[in-house]
Amino acid sequence: MSLLSSNIIPGNHGRVFGTNAKEDSDLEAIQKSILAIDGIIEVAINTHVFPREITVYSDKIISIEEVEKKVKSVGFHAIPKEV
């Protein structure tokens, strides 16, 4: 795996994840848990598509695995979209 495919790179593009959460309260819980990761500066939720998408922005390199674990701790899944 390359640096781009296994990490969230700092910048204004972010990394998009698909999630199986549907309710707004569930998406907010996911957002809150991801924001607890050191280096995450913003989590944007797109509810206009299915499956729902979460875009994660960071100010340092964060592993995708770390984000996936945080989302699983809330009871849902986060699948990274292709770069």
PDB file of N, CA, C and O in Angstrom:
ATOM      1  N   MET A   1       0.846  -1.182   0.000  1.00  0.00           N
ATOM      2  CA  MET A   1       0.000   0.000   0.000  1.00  0.00           C
ATOM      3  C   MET A   1       0.889   1.242   0.000  1.00  0.00           C
ATOM      4  O   MET A   1       1.964   1.266   0.601  1.00  0.00           O
ATOM      5  N   SER A   2       0.412   2.257  -0.684  1.00  0.00           N
ATOM      6  CA  SER A   2       1.174   3.482  -0.767  1.00  0.00           C
ATOM      7  C   SER A   2       0.768   4.459   0.341  1.00  0.00           C
ATOM      8  O   SER A   2      -0.199   4.237   1.069  1.00  0.00           O
ATOM      9  N   LEU A   3       1.514   5.514   0.440  1.00  0.00           N
ATOM     10  CA  LEU A   3       1.229   6.549   1.433  1.00  0.00           C
ATOM     11  C   LEU A   3      -0.172   7.123   1.228  1.00  0.00           C
ATOM     12  O   LEU A   3      -0.908   7.340   2.191  1.00  0.00           O
ATOM     13  N   LEU A   4      -0.533   7.364  -0.020  1.00  0.00           N
ATOM     14  CA  LEU A   4      -1.855   7.948  -0.309  1.00  0.00           C
ATOM     15  C   LEU A   4      -3.005   6.990  -0.057  1.00  0.00           C
ATOM     16  O   LEU A   4      -4.065   7.413   0.404  1.00  0.00           O
ATOM     17  N   SER A   5      -2.825   5.722  -0.345  1.00  0.00           N
ATOM     18  CA  SER A   5      -3.942   4.789  -0.231  1.00  0.00           C
ATOM     19  C   SER A   5      -4.187   4.313   1.198  1.00  0.00           C
ATOM     20  O   SER A   5      -5.268   3.798   1.486  1.00  0.00           O
ATOM     21  N   SER A   6      -3.227   4.466   2.093  1.00  0.00           N
ATOM     22  CA  SER A   6      -3.415   3.965   3.456  1.00  0.00           C
ATOM     23  C   SER A   6      -3.435   5.070   4.519  1.00  0.00           C
ATOM     24  O   SER A   6      -3.443   4.774   5.713  1.00  0.00           O
ATOM     25  N   ASN A   7      -3.442   6.333   4.096  1.00  0.00           N
ATOM     26  CA  ASN A   7      -3.412   7.446   5.040  1.00  0.00           C
ATOM     27  C   ASN A   7      -4.287   8.603   4.573  1.00  0.00           C
ATOM     28  O   ASN A   7      -4.640   8.714   3.398  1.00  0.00           O
ATOM     29  N   ILE A   8      -4.623   9.457   5.530  1.00  0.00           N
ATOM     30  CA  ILE A   8      -5.257  10.737   5.222  1.00  0.00           C
ATOM     31  C   ILE A   8      -4.132  11.760   5.208  1.00  0.00           C
ATOM     32  O   ILE A   8      -3.412  11.914   6.195  1.00  0.00           O
ATOM     33  N   ILE A   9      -3.983  12.452   4.096  1.00  0.00           N
ATOM     34  CA  ILE A   9      -2.900  13.395   3.909  1.00  0.00           C
ATOM     35  C   ILE A   9      -3.415  14.801   4.223  1.00  0.00           C
ATOM     36  O   ILE A   9      -4.524  15.154   3.823  1.00  0.00           O
ATOM     37  N   PRO A  10      -2.619  15.610   4.937  1.00  0.00           N
ATOM     38  CA  PRO A  10      -3.052  16.985   5.237  1.00  0.00           C
ATOM     39  C   PRO A  10      -3.331  17.778   3.963  1.00  0.00           C
ATOM     40  O   PRO A  10      -2.681  17.581   2.936  1.00  0.00           O
ATOM     41  N   GLY A  11      -4.291  18.660   4.048  1.00  0.00           N
ATOM     42  CA  GLY A  11      -4.622  19.499   2.907  1.00  0.00           C
ATOM     43  C   GLY A  11      -6.109  19.760   2.841  1.00  0.00           C
ATOM     44  O   GLY A  11      -6.869  19.400   3.739  1.00  0.00           O
ATOM     45  N   ASN A  12      -6.508  20.404   1.741  1.00  0.00           N
ATOM     46  CA  ASN A  12      -7.911  20.799   1.626  1.00  0.00           C
ATOM     47  C   ASN A  12      -8.753  19.812   0.821  1.00  0.00           C
ATOM     48  O   ASN A  12      -9.916  20.100   0.539  1.00  0.00           O
ATOM     49  N   HIS A  13      -8.197  18.643   0.438  1.00  0.00           N
ATOM     50  CA  HIS A  13      -8.959  17.649  -0.307  1.00  0.00           C
ATOM     51  C   HIS A  13      -9.657  16.654   0.615  1.00  0.00           C
ATOM     52  O   HIS A  13     -10.770  16.217   0.319  1.00  0.00           O
ATOM     53  N   GLY A  14      -9.034  16.298   1.703  1.00  0.00           N
ATOM     54  CA  GLY A  14      -9.624  15.352   2.639  1.00  0.00           C
ATOM     55  C   GLY A  14      -9.677  13.949   2.067  1.00  0.00           C
ATOM     56  O   GLY A  14      -9.197  13.697   0.962  1.00  0.00           O
ATOM     57  N   ARG A  15     -10.264  13.040   2.829  1.00  0.00           N
ATOM     58  CA  ARG A  15     -10.425  11.643   2.412  1.00  0.00           C
ATOM     59  C   ARG A  15     -11.876  11.259   2.612  1.00  0.00           C
ATOM     60  O   ARG A  15     -12.438  11.495   3.682  1.00  0.00           O
ATOM     61  N   VAL A  16     -12.490  10.670   1.602  1.00  0.00           N
ATOM     62  CA  VAL A  16     -13.911  10.330   1.633  1.00  0.00           C
ATOM     63  C   VAL A  16     -14.082   8.871   2.056  1.00  0.00           C
ATOM     64  O   VAL A  16     -13.395   7.975   1.566  1.00  0.00           O
ATOM     65  N   PHE A  17     -15.018   8.666   2.980  1.00  0.00           N
ATOM     66  CA  PHE A  17     -15.387   7.333   3.460  1.00  0.00           C
ATOM     67  C   PHE A  17     -16.877   7.147   3.241  1.00  0.00           C
ATOM     68  O   PHE A  17     -17.654   8.090   3.396  1.00  0.00           O
ATOM     69  N   GLY A  18     -17.278   5.937   2.882  1.00  0.00           N
ATOM     70  CA  GLY A  18     -18.685   5.570   2.862  1.00  0.00           C
ATOM     71  C   GLY A  18     -19.018   4.939   4.208  1.00  0.00           C
ATOM     72  O   GLY A  18     -18.161   4.308   4.825  1.00  0.00           O
ATOM     73  N   THR A  19     -20.251   5.104   4.666  1.00  0.00           N
ATOM     74  CA  THR A  19     -20.644   4.526   5.946  1.00  0.00           C
ATOM     75  C   THR A  19     -22.045   3.929   5.851  1.00  0.00           C
ATOM     76  O   THR A  19     -22.863   4.355   5.035  1.00  0.00           O
ATOM     77  N   ASN A  20     -22.305   2.943   6.693  1.00  0.00           N
ATOM     78  CA  ASN A  20     -23.621   2.305   6.721  1.00  0.00           C
ATOM     79  C   ASN A  20     -24.585   2.995   7.685  1.00  0.00           C
ATOM     80  O   ASN A  20     -25.719   2.542   7.841  1.00  0.00           O
ATOM     81  N   ALA A  21     -24.161   4.076   8.330  1.00  0.00           N
ATOM     82  CA  ALA A  21     -25.052   4.838   9.215  1.00  0.00           C
ATOM     83  C   ALA A  21     -26.055   5.612   8.365  1.00  0.00           C
ATOM     84  O   ALA A  21     -25.709   6.129   7.303  1.00  0.00           O
ATOM     85  N   LYS A  22     -27.293   5.688   8.835  1.00  0.00           N
ATOM     86  CA  LYS A  22     -28.345   6.373   8.076  1.00  0.00           C
ATOM     87  C   LYS A  22     -28.953   7.544   8.837  1.00  0.00           C
ATOM     88  O   LYS A  22     -29.274   8.576   8.247  1.00  0.00           O
ATOM     89  N   GLU A  23     -29.109   7.384  10.135  1.00  0.00           N
ATOM     90  CA  GLU A  23     -29.759   8.417  10.952  1.00  0.00           C
ATOM     91  C   GLU A  23     -28.797   9.566  11.249  1.00  0.00           C
ATOM     92  O   GLU A  23     -27.591   9.365  11.394  1.00  0.00           O
ATOM     93  N   ASP A  24     -29.357  10.779  11.336  1.00  0.00           N
ATOM     94  CA  ASP A  24     -28.532  11.951  11.632  1.00  0.00           C
ATOM     95  C   ASP A  24     -27.819  11.818  12.973  1.00  0.00           C
ATOM     96  O   ASP A  24     -26.668  12.233  13.106  1.00  0.00           O
ATOM     97  N   SER A  25     -28.491  11.246  13.959  1.00  0.00           N
ATOM     98  CA  SER A  25     -27.867  11.092  15.281  1.00  0.00           C
ATOM     99  C   SER A  25     -26.674  10.137  15.216  1.00  0.00           C
ATOM    100  O   SER A  25     -25.673  10.346  15.902  1.00  0.00           O
ATOM    101  N   ASP A  26     -26.777   9.099  14.398  1.00  0.00           N
ATOM    102  CA  ASP A  26     -25.661   8.166  14.233  1.00  0.00           C
ATOM    103  C   ASP A  26     -24.493   8.839  13.526  1.00  0.00           C
ATOM    104  O   ASP A  26     -23.337   8.649  13.906  1.00  0.00           O
ATOM    105  N   LEU A  27     -24.795   9.623  12.501  1.00  0.00           N
ATOM    106  CA  LEU A  27     -23.743  10.334  11.765  1.00  0.00           C
ATOM    107  C   LEU A  27     -23.042  11.360  12.662  1.00  0.00           C
ATOM    108  O   LEU A  27     -21.831  11.557  12.561  1.00  0.00           O
ATOM    109  N   GLU A  28     -23.808  12.005  13.535  1.00  0.00           N
ATOM    110  CA  GLU A  28     -23.204  12.959  14.476  1.00  0.00           C
ATOM    111  C   GLU A  28     -22.308  12.246  15.477  1.00  0.00           C
ATOM    112  O   GLU A  28     -21.264  12.779  15.851  1.00  0.00           O
ATOM    113  N   ALA A  29     -22.694  11.051  15.918  1.00  0.00           N
ATOM    114  CA  ALA A  29     -21.861  10.267  16.838  1.00  0.00           C
ATOM    115  C   ALA A  29     -20.563   9.859  16.153  1.00  0.00           C
ATOM    116  O   ALA A  29     -19.499   9.884  16.771  1.00  0.00           O
ATOM    117  N   ILE A  30     -20.647   9.485  14.880  1.00  0.00           N
ATOM    118  CA  ILE A  30     -19.441   9.144  14.115  1.00  0.00           C
ATOM    119  C   ILE A  30     -18.549  10.371  13.989  1.00  0.00           C
ATOM    120  O   ILE A  30     -17.338  10.290  14.193  1.00  0.00           O
ATOM    121  N   GLN A  31     -19.147  11.503  13.653  1.00  0.00           N
ATOM    122  CA  GLN A  31     -18.386  12.742  13.504  1.00  0.00           C
ATOM    123  C   GLN A  31     -17.657  13.088  14.796  1.00  0.00           C
ATOM    124  O   GLN A  31     -16.480  13.446  14.771  1.00  0.00           O
ATOM    125  N   LYS A  32     -18.344  12.985  15.907  1.00  0.00           N
ATOM    126  CA  LYS A  32     -17.755  13.301  17.207  1.00  0.00           C
ATOM    127  C   LYS A  32     -16.588  12.361  17.532  1.00  0.00           C
ATOM    128  O   LYS A  32     -15.558  12.805  18.040  1.00  0.00           O
ATOM    129  N   SER A  33     -16.746  11.071  17.242  1.00  0.00           N
ATOM    130  CA  SER A  33     -15.670  10.119  17.555  1.00  0.00           C
ATOM    131  C   SER A  33     -14.446  10.349  16.668  1.00  0.00           C
ATOM    132  O   SER A  33     -13.314  10.227  17.136  1.00  0.00           O
ATOM    133  N   ILE A  34     -14.662  10.679  15.398  1.00  0.00           N
ATOM    134  CA  ILE A  34     -13.522  10.947  14.514  1.00  0.00           C
ATOM    135  C   ILE A  34     -12.803  12.223  14.910  1.00  0.00           C
ATOM    136  O   ILE A  34     -11.575  12.288  14.842  1.00  0.00           O
ATOM    137  N   LEU A  35     -13.551  13.242  15.324  1.00  0.00           N
ATOM    138  CA  LEU A  35     -12.929  14.504  15.740  1.00  0.00           C
ATOM    139  C   LEU A  35     -12.063  14.342  16.986  1.00  0.00           C
ATOM    140  O   LEU A  35     -11.230  15.201  17.273  1.00  0.00           O
ATOM    141  N   ALA A  36     -12.248  13.254  17.726  1.00  0.00           N
ATOM    142  CA  ALA A  36     -11.434  13.003  18.915  1.00  0.00           C
ATOM    143  C   ALA A  36     -10.019  12.565  18.564  1.00  0.00           C
ATOM    144  O   ALA A  36      -9.140  12.573  19.426  1.00  0.00           O
ATOM    145  N   ILE A  37      -9.785  12.184  17.311  1.00  0.00           N
ATOM    146  CA  ILE A  37      -8.447  11.772  16.876  1.00  0.00           C
ATOM    147  C   ILE A  37      -7.568  13.013  16.759  1.00  0.00           C
ATOM    148  O   ILE A  37      -7.968  14.013  16.162  1.00  0.00           O
ATOM    149  N   ASP A  38      -6.378  12.941  17.330  1.00  0.00           N
ATOM    150  CA  ASP A  38      -5.431  14.055  17.262  1.00  0.00           C
ATOM    151  C   ASP A  38      -5.021  14.292  15.809  1.00  0.00           C
ATOM    152  O   ASP A  38      -4.559  13.372  15.135  1.00  0.00           O
ATOM    153  N   GLY A  39      -5.187  15.516  15.331  1.00  0.00           N
ATOM    154  CA  GLY A  39      -4.810  15.876  13.976  1.00  0.00           C
ATOM    155  C   GLY A  39      -5.985  16.048  13.036  1.00  0.00           C
ATOM    156  O   GLY A  39      -5.824  16.605  11.951  1.00  0.00           O
ATOM    157  N   ILE A  40      -7.168  15.584  13.425  1.00  0.00           N
ATOM    158  CA  ILE A  40      -8.365  15.764  12.592  1.00  0.00           C
ATOM    159  C   ILE A  40      -8.901  17.174  12.841  1.00  0.00           C
ATOM    160  O   ILE A  40      -9.126  17.573  13.983  1.00  0.00           O
ATOM    161  N   ILE A  41      -9.101  17.918  11.754  1.00  0.00           N
ATOM    162  CA  ILE A  41      -9.562  19.297  11.915  1.00  0.00           C
ATOM    163  C   ILE A  41     -11.020  19.488  11.507  1.00  0.00           C
ATOM    164  O   ILE A  41     -11.675  20.422  11.969  1.00  0.00           O
ATOM    165  N   GLU A  42     -11.537  18.601  10.637  1.00  0.00           N
ATOM    166  CA  GLU A  42     -12.932  18.739  10.220  1.00  0.00           C
ATOM    167  C   GLU A  42     -13.458  17.400   9.712  1.00  0.00           C
ATOM    168  O   GLU A  42     -12.722  16.608   9.125  1.00  0.00           O
ATOM    169  N   VAL A  43     -14.736  17.168   9.948  1.00  0.00           N
ATOM    170  CA  VAL A  43     -15.428  15.993   9.421  1.00  0.00           C
ATOM    171  C   VAL A  43     -16.727  16.491   8.786  1.00  0.00           C
ATOM    172  O   VAL A  43     -17.630  16.957   9.481  1.00  0.00           O
ATOM    173  N   ALA A  44     -16.810  16.387   7.460  1.00  0.00           N
ATOM    174  CA  ALA A  44     -17.999  16.832   6.730  1.00  0.00           C
ATOM    175  C   ALA A  44     -18.842  15.615   6.372  1.00  0.00           C
ATOM    176  O   ALA A  44     -18.316  14.590   5.940  1.00  0.00           O
ATOM    177  N   ILE A  45     -20.156  15.735   6.555  1.00  0.00           N
ATOM    178  CA  ILE A  45     -21.083  14.632   6.282  1.00  0.00           C
ATOM    179  C   ILE A  45     -21.943  14.997   5.072  1.00  0.00           C
ATOM    180  O   ILE A  45     -22.543  16.070   5.023  1.00  0.00           O
ATOM    181  N   ASN A  46     -21.992  14.088   4.100  1.00  0.00           N
ATOM    182  CA  ASN A  46     -22.827  14.277   2.917  1.00  0.00           C
ATOM    183  C   ASN A  46     -24.017  13.324   3.020  1.00  0.00           C
ATOM    184  O   ASN A  46     -23.861  12.113   2.865  1.00  0.00           O
ATOM    185  N   THR A  47     -25.202  13.870   3.283  1.00  0.00           N
ATOM    186  CA  THR A  47     -26.406  13.044   3.430  1.00  0.00           C
ATOM    187  C   THR A  47     -27.216  12.966   2.139  1.00  0.00           C
ATOM    188  O   THR A  47     -28.286  12.358   2.116  1.00  0.00           O
ATOM    189  N   HIS A  48     -26.716  13.576   1.065  1.00  0.00           N
ATOM    190  CA  HIS A  48     -27.444  13.593  -0.205  1.00  0.00           C
ATOM    191  C   HIS A  48     -27.150  12.384  -1.077  1.00  0.00           C
ATOM    192  O   HIS A  48     -27.724  12.254  -2.159  1.00  0.00           O
ATOM    193  N   VAL A  49     -26.275  11.501  -0.635  1.00  0.00           N
ATOM    194  CA  VAL A  49     -25.929  10.299  -1.401  1.00  0.00           C
ATOM    195  C   VAL A  49     -26.159   9.073  -0.534  1.00  0.00           C
ATOM    196  O   VAL A  49     -26.227   9.165   0.692  1.00  0.00           O
ATOM    197  N   PHE A  50     -26.276   7.922  -1.189  1.00  0.00           N
ATOM    198  CA  PHE A  50     -26.366   6.672  -0.441  1.00  0.00           C
ATOM    199  C   PHE A  50     -25.358   5.715  -1.030  1.00  0.00           C
ATOM    200  O   PHE A  50     -25.356   5.540  -2.249  1.00  0.00           O
ATOM    201  N   PRO A  51     -24.512   5.090  -0.259  1.00  0.00           N
ATOM    202  CA  PRO A  51     -24.418   5.231   1.189  1.00  0.00           C
ATOM    203  C   PRO A  51     -23.889   6.609   1.572  1.00  0.00           C
ATOM    204  O   PRO A  51     -23.235   7.282   0.775  1.00  0.00           O
ATOM    205  N   ARG A  52     -24.179   7.012   2.789  1.00  0.00           N
ATOM    206  CA  ARG A  52     -23.734   8.323   3.282  1.00  0.00           C
ATOM    207  C   ARG A  52     -22.214   8.416   3.185  1.00  0.00           C
ATOM    208  O   ARG A  52     -21.503   7.420   3.317  1.00  0.00           O
ATOM    209  N   GLU A  53     -21.735   9.634   2.950  1.00  0.00           N
ATOM    210  CA  GLU A  53     -20.292   9.853   2.848  1.00  0.00           C
ATOM    211  C   GLU A  53     -19.816  10.805   3.928  1.00  0.00           C
ATOM    212  O   GLU A  53     -20.491  11.770   4.288  1.00  0.00           O
ATOM    213  N   ILE A  54     -18.635  10.501   4.428  1.00  0.00           N
ATOM    214  CA  ILE A  54     -17.977  11.336   5.426  1.00  0.00           C
ATOM    215  C   ILE A  54     -16.628  11.734   4.837  1.00  0.00           C
ATOM    216  O   ILE A  54     -15.857  10.874   4.411  1.00  0.00           O
ATOM    217  N   THR A  55     -16.342  13.035   4.812  1.00  0.00           N
ATOM    218  CA  THR A  55     -15.047  13.514   4.347  1.00  0.00           C
ATOM    219  C   THR A  55     -14.264  13.994   5.555  1.00  0.00           C
ATOM    220  O   THR A  55     -14.736  14.831   6.324  1.00  0.00           O
ATOM    221  N   VAL A  56     -13.051  13.449   5.715  1.00  0.00           N
ATOM    222  CA  VAL A  56     -12.220  13.739   6.874  1.00  0.00           C
ATOM    223  C   VAL A  56     -11.028  14.577   6.432  1.00  0.00           C
ATOM    224  O   VAL A  56     -10.305  14.208   5.506  1.00  0.00           O
ATOM    225  N   TYR A  57     -10.831  15.709   7.105  1.00  0.00           N
ATOM    226  CA  TYR A  57      -9.713  16.612   6.822  1.00  0.00           C
ATOM    227  C   TYR A  57      -8.765  16.598   8.009  1.00  0.00           C
ATOM    228  O   TYR A  57      -9.199  16.556   9.160  1.00  0.00           O
ATOM    229  N   SER A  58      -7.459  16.633   7.724  1.00  0.00           N
ATOM    230  CA  SER A  58      -6.486  16.581   8.815  1.00  0.00           C
ATOM    231  C   SER A  58      -5.374  17.603   8.595  1.00  0.00           C
ATOM    232  O   SER A  58      -5.201  18.139   7.501  1.00  0.00           O
ATOM    233  N   ASP A  59      -4.629  17.855   9.665  1.00  0.00           N
ATOM    234  CA  ASP A  59      -3.463  18.725   9.549  1.00  0.00           C
ATOM    235  C   ASP A  59      -2.164  17.944   9.745  1.00  0.00           C
ATOM    236  O   ASP A  59      -1.087  18.534   9.838  1.00  0.00           O
ATOM    237  N   LYS A  60      -2.270  16.612   9.806  1.00  0.00           N
ATOM    238  CA  LYS A  60      -1.092  15.743   9.806  1.00  0.00           C
ATOM    239  C   LYS A  60      -1.507  14.389   9.235  1.00  0.00           C
ATOM    240  O   LYS A  60      -2.698  14.139   9.044  1.00  0.00           O
ATOM    241  N   ILE A  61      -0.558  13.528   8.967  1.00  0.00           N
ATOM    242  CA  ILE A  61      -0.855  12.227   8.379  1.00  0.00           C
ATOM    243  C   ILE A  61      -1.528  11.333   9.422  1.00  0.00           C
ATOM    244  O   ILE A  61      -0.995  11.113  10.510  1.00  0.00           O
ATOM    245  N   ILE A  62      -2.712  10.823   9.066  1.00  0.00           N
ATOM    246  CA  ILE A  62      -3.499   9.950   9.930  1.00  0.00           C
ATOM    247  C   ILE A  62      -3.759   8.651   9.160  1.00  0.00           C
ATOM    248  O   ILE A  62      -4.114   8.692   7.982  1.00  0.00           O
ATOM    249  N   SER A  63      -3.588   7.511   9.813  1.00  0.00           N
ATOM    250  CA  SER A  63      -3.849   6.249   9.118  1.00  0.00           C
ATOM    251  C   SER A  63      -5.351   6.024   8.976  1.00  0.00           C
ATOM    252  O   SER A  63      -6.132   6.374   9.861  1.00  0.00           O
ATOM    253  N   ILE A  64      -5.734   5.445   7.866  1.00  0.00           N
ATOM    254  CA  ILE A  64      -7.135   5.124   7.613  1.00  0.00           C
ATOM    255  C   ILE A  64      -7.627   4.128   8.651  1.00  0.00           C
ATOM    256  O   ILE A  64      -8.777   4.194   9.085  1.00  0.00           O
ATOM    257  N   GLU A  65      -6.768   3.214   9.044  1.00  0.00           N
ATOM    258  CA  GLU A  65      -7.123   2.199  10.035  1.00  0.00           C
ATOM    259  C   GLU A  65      -7.572   2.839  11.348  1.00  0.00           C
ATOM    260  O   GLU A  65      -8.494   2.344  11.998  1.00  0.00           O
ATOM    261  N   GLU A  66      -6.925   3.933  11.736  1.00  0.00           N
ATOM    262  CA  GLU A  66      -7.286   4.627  12.972  1.00  0.00           C
ATOM    263  C   GLU A  66      -8.707   5.190  12.895  1.00  0.00           C
ATOM    264  O   GLU A  66      -9.464   5.113  13.863  1.00  0.00           O
ATOM    265  N   VAL A  67      -9.060   5.753  11.746  1.00  0.00           N
ATOM    266  CA  VAL A  67     -10.408   6.287  11.550  1.00  0.00           C
ATOM    267  C   VAL A  67     -11.423   5.143  11.548  1.00  0.00           C
ATOM    268  O   VAL A  67     -12.484   5.258  12.160  1.00  0.00           O
ATOM    269  N   GLU A  68     -11.108   4.050  10.870  1.00  0.00           N
ATOM    270  CA  GLU A  68     -12.009   2.899  10.823  1.00  0.00           C
ATOM    271  C   GLU A  68     -12.290   2.355  12.221  1.00  0.00           C
ATOM    272  O   GLU A  68     -13.425   1.990  12.526  1.00  0.00           O
ATOM    273  N   LYS A  69     -11.269   2.300  13.070  1.00  0.00           N
ATOM    274  CA  LYS A  69     -11.441   1.805  14.443  1.00  0.00           C
ATOM    275  C   LYS A  69     -12.353   2.722  15.253  1.00  0.00           C
ATOM    276  O   LYS A  69     -13.184   2.245  16.025  1.00  0.00           O
ATOM    277  N   LYS A  70     -12.203   4.023  15.081  1.00  0.00           N
ATOM    278  CA  LYS A  70     -13.055   4.979  15.798  1.00  0.00           C
ATOM    279  C   LYS A  70     -14.513   4.838  15.386  1.00  0.00           C
ATOM    280  O   LYS A  70     -15.408   4.899  16.229  1.00  0.00           O
ATOM    281  N   VAL A  71     -14.754   4.650  14.096  1.00  0.00           N
ATOM    282  CA  VAL A  71     -16.127   4.502  13.614  1.00  0.00           C
ATOM    283  C   VAL A  71     -16.703   3.170  14.105  1.00  0.00           C
ATOM    284  O   VAL A  71     -17.874   3.110  14.480  1.00  0.00           O
ATOM    285  N   LYS A  72     -15.909   2.117  14.109  1.00  0.00           N
ATOM    286  CA  LYS A  72     -16.373   0.812  14.612  1.00  0.00           C
ATOM    287  C   LYS A  72     -16.728   0.882  16.084  1.00  0.00           C
ATOM    288  O   LYS A  72     -17.628   0.175  16.537  1.00  0.00           O
ATOM    289  N   SER A  73     -16.026   1.735  16.849  1.00  0.00           N
ATOM    290  CA  SER A  73     -16.322   1.865  18.278  1.00  0.00           C
ATOM    291  C   SER A  73     -17.709   2.445  18.526  1.00  0.00           C
ATOM    292  O   SER A  73     -18.268   2.278  19.610  1.00  0.00           O
ATOM    293  N   VAL A  74     -18.267   3.125  17.529  1.00  0.00           N
ATOM    294  CA  VAL A  74     -19.613   3.693  17.620  1.00  0.00           C
ATOM    295  C   VAL A  74     -20.653   2.681  17.115  1.00  0.00           C
ATOM    296  O   VAL A  74     -21.851   2.851  17.338  1.00  0.00           O
ATOM    297  N   GLY A  75     -20.183   1.631  16.434  1.00  0.00           N
ATOM    298  CA  GLY A  75     -21.099   0.590  15.975  1.00  0.00           C
ATOM    299  C   GLY A  75     -21.382   0.593  14.482  1.00  0.00           C
ATOM    300  O   GLY A  75     -22.333  -0.045  14.031  1.00  0.00           O
ATOM    301  N   PHE A  76     -20.569   1.302  13.709  1.00  0.00           N
ATOM    302  CA  PHE A  76     -20.772   1.386  12.265  1.00  0.00           C
ATOM    303  C   PHE A  76     -19.462   1.104  11.535  1.00  0.00           C
ATOM    304  O   PHE A  76     -18.428   0.853  12.154  1.00  0.00           O
ATOM    305  N   HIS A  77     -19.529   1.150  10.220  1.00  0.00           N
ATOM    306  CA  HIS A  77     -18.344   0.906   9.402  1.00  0.00           C
ATOM    307  C   HIS A  77     -18.024   2.141   8.577  1.00  0.00           C
ATOM    308  O   HIS A  77     -18.918   2.907   8.221  1.00  0.00           O
ATOM    309  N   ALA A  78     -16.738   2.332   8.273  1.00  0.00           N
ATOM    310  CA  ALA A  78     -16.287   3.387   7.382  1.00  0.00           C
ATOM    311  C   ALA A  78     -15.389   2.734   6.341  1.00  0.00           C
ATOM    312  O   ALA A  78     -14.359   2.151   6.679  1.00  0.00           O
ATOM    313  N   ILE A  79     -15.778   2.832   5.080  1.00  0.00           N
ATOM    314  CA  ILE A  79     -15.031   2.246   3.978  1.00  0.00           C
ATOM    315  C   ILE A  79     -14.423   3.378   3.152  1.00  0.00           C
ATOM    316  O   ILE A  79     -15.152   4.197   2.593  1.00  0.00           O
ATOM    317  N   PRO A  80     -13.088   3.428   3.074  1.00  0.00           N
ATOM    318  CA  PRO A  80     -12.471   4.515   2.294  1.00  0.00           C
ATOM    319  C   PRO A  80     -12.771   4.384   0.798  1.00  0.00           C
ATOM    320  O   PRO A  80     -12.722   3.293   0.231  1.00  0.00           O
ATOM    321  N   LYS A  81     -13.076   5.507   0.188  1.00  0.00           N
ATOM    322  CA  LYS A  81     -13.274   5.538  -1.266  1.00  0.00           C
ATOM    323  C   LYS A  81     -11.895   5.613  -1.911  1.00  0.00           C
ATOM    324  O   LYS A  81     -10.920   5.975  -1.252  1.00  0.00           O
ATOM    325  N   GLU A  82     -11.810   5.276  -3.188  1.00  0.00           N
ATOM    326  CA  GLU A  82     -10.525   5.308  -3.896  1.00  0.00           C
ATOM    327  C   GLU A  82      -9.984   6.732  -3.944  1.00  0.00           C
ATOM    328  O   GLU A  82     -10.744   7.700  -3.912  1.00  0.00           O
ATOM    329  N   VAL A  83      -8.668   6.844  -4.021  1.00  0.00           N
ATOM    330  CA  VAL A  83      -7.988   8.137  -4.044  1.00  0.00           C
ATOM    331  C   VAL A  83      -8.260   8.809  -5.361  1.00  0.00           C
ATOM    332  O   VAL A  83      -7.781   9.918  -5.598  1.00  0.00           O
TER     333      VAL A  83
END
